[in-house]
Amino acid sequence: MASEVASLESELVRELEQGVALLVYDVPWPPRPKDKSERKQLSPWFSWYDWATSMLRTLGYPLQYSVVLIDEARVGEVEEAVRRIEDKRRSLNRAFGLDIPPPRVSVIRFSLKGREDAEALLAIVREGLKATLQAFIEDIERQLREGRDRTRLQERVREFVRKLQRQDFLNLLLRDPELRDLLQLEILTA
């Protein structure tokens, strides 16, 4: 088992050394509404913001608020996402008379200096995924204790797992034994 984990880690480190990039974005947040009527007028902007940031975060491993680690091969997907975000922004500005500024989205390609850098990056990604899974499991367990509808919870779990799998370009959820065990979320709601 220990040699299997070491082999897996070595393989993942090599994959990280081959080409990753940082997706850094700044999507404009709506101004603070003065009253409820202004809040209602800005609701398309709030919706666009949530949609745009969610789209960008699912392209890879979110490291911080507006920083996502992506596979360098996904740069084309980033460009397509930015085009869709920009098209929707223009459409909202026209349709609702808003003045949403354009988002700033950058891809920073880099190469890791060595194995230690790749191992540190892998540890960050792995711990981020683990924390996300653990927080989600705790929330599902709490909702089960409260007697929430199991069918809805099952759908929420399936959607959550699909979203994580889209982000997981290293396939850590399937390859890492500890994360794979945490991923057994469907068992909670069965």
N, C-alpha and C positions, 0 to 999 in steps of 0.2 A: 504494500500500500504506500509506504513512504517513497519507494523508488518511482511508483506511478505518479505521485504528486510532484516529485522533483522533475520527472520527465515532462509532465504537463507544464510546469512553471517554465522550464527551459524552452519549450516550444512556444509558449505565449510571449516570453521575452524576445525571442527571435522575430515573432510577428510584429511586435511593437517597434523593433529596430528597423523593420523594413519600410515603414512609411505611415506616419500619423501626422495629423495636423490639428490645430486648435481653431475652432469656430468661435469667434468673439462677436457678440451682437449687442446693439443698443437700440431697442425698440422704444419709440417715444410713448411715455405714459400720459394719459389725458390730464389737463390742468384740473386743479381742485374745483369742483362745482360749488357755486355760491349758494344754491338752493336746489330743491327737488326737481324743479322744471329743467334746470340746467343739467342736472344729473341724467335726466331722461334724454335730453338732446345729445349727451355725450355717450350714451349706452352703446351705439355702434362702434365707437372708438374703443371702449373697454372690451367689447367682444372681439374686435380685430386684434387688440393687444394680446389677449389670452390665446387666441387661435395662432397668431404669428409666433409667439414665444414657445408654445407647445410644439408647433411644427419644427422649429429649429432645435429644440431640446431632444426630440426623438431621432435626430440624425446620428447620435452617438452617445457617449457617456457624459452626462452633465457633471462637471467638476466643481463649478461654483455657479453663482446666480446667472451669469450671462456668458459662461465659458463652457464649451462642449468639446471633448476629445473625439475626433472623427478619424475614420480610416481615410487616408489620402485618396483612395480610389472613389470616395463619395463626394468629391468636390463638385462633380456635375449635378448631383442631387441637391447640393447647397445652392448652386446657381439657379436651378429650377424652383426651389423653395423661395428664394429671394424674388424671383420674377413673379411668382404667384402672390407673394405678400405685397409687392409693389402694385400689381394690378388691382388687388382688392383695396389697397389704400387709396389709389386714385378714384376707384369706383365709389368708395364711401365719401370721399371729399366732394365729388360731383353730386351724388344722390342726396346727401344730408347737409351740404353746405359747410362741411367741417374743414379744418386746416391742419390735418395730420401731417407733421413733417416726415420726410422719408427716414426709414430706419438705416442704421449703419451696421453693416454686416461684413466681417473680414474673415478670411481664412489665412492662417499663418502656418505655412509648411515648415517643418523643422526635422532635423535628424538628431537622434539621441547620441550623446558623446560616447556612451559605452553601456556595458551590461548593467552597471549599477543604476544608471538613469532609467533604463527600461524596467528594472526590477522595482524601483521606487514608483514609477508611473503605474505599473501593474498593481502594486499594493494600494495605491490611491483609488484606482478604478474598482478593484475587488472590494475594498472596504466601503466604498460608496454604494455599490450594488447590495452588499450585505446589509448595510444600515437601512436602505430603502425597503428591502424585503422584510426585515425584522419589524420596521415601523408599520408596514402594511399588514403583516400577520397579526400584530398586536391590535390594530384597528378592527380587523375582521373578527378576532376572538372577542373583543369588547362588544361588537355588534351582535354576535351570536349569543353572548350572555344576556344581552338586552332583549333577546327574542325577535330580532329582525327577520324579515322574510328571507329564507334560505335561497329561494330561486333568484331573487335580485342579487343577493350576495354572490351566488355562483356566477352570474353574468358579470358582475363587477370584477371578480377574480379572473375570469377568462379575458376580459378586456385589459386588465392590468398586466397579465402575463404576455398577451400579444404585444402590448406597447413595449414592455421590457425586452422582448425578443427582437423587435425591430431595431432597438438601440444597440443591442449586444453584438457588435461586429466581430468580437473575439470569441463568441459563443461560450462565454464563461458560465452562463446559466446551465449549460449542458455538460461542459467539460470539467468544471470545478466541483468536486464531491460535496463540499460544505454548502455551496450555493445551490447545487442540485437538490440537496436534502431540504433546504429552505423553500425551494420552489414547489414543494408538494402541497401547495395551497388548496388544491381541489379537495384534498382529504378533509380539511377543516369544515368545509361546507357540505360534505356528503351526508 
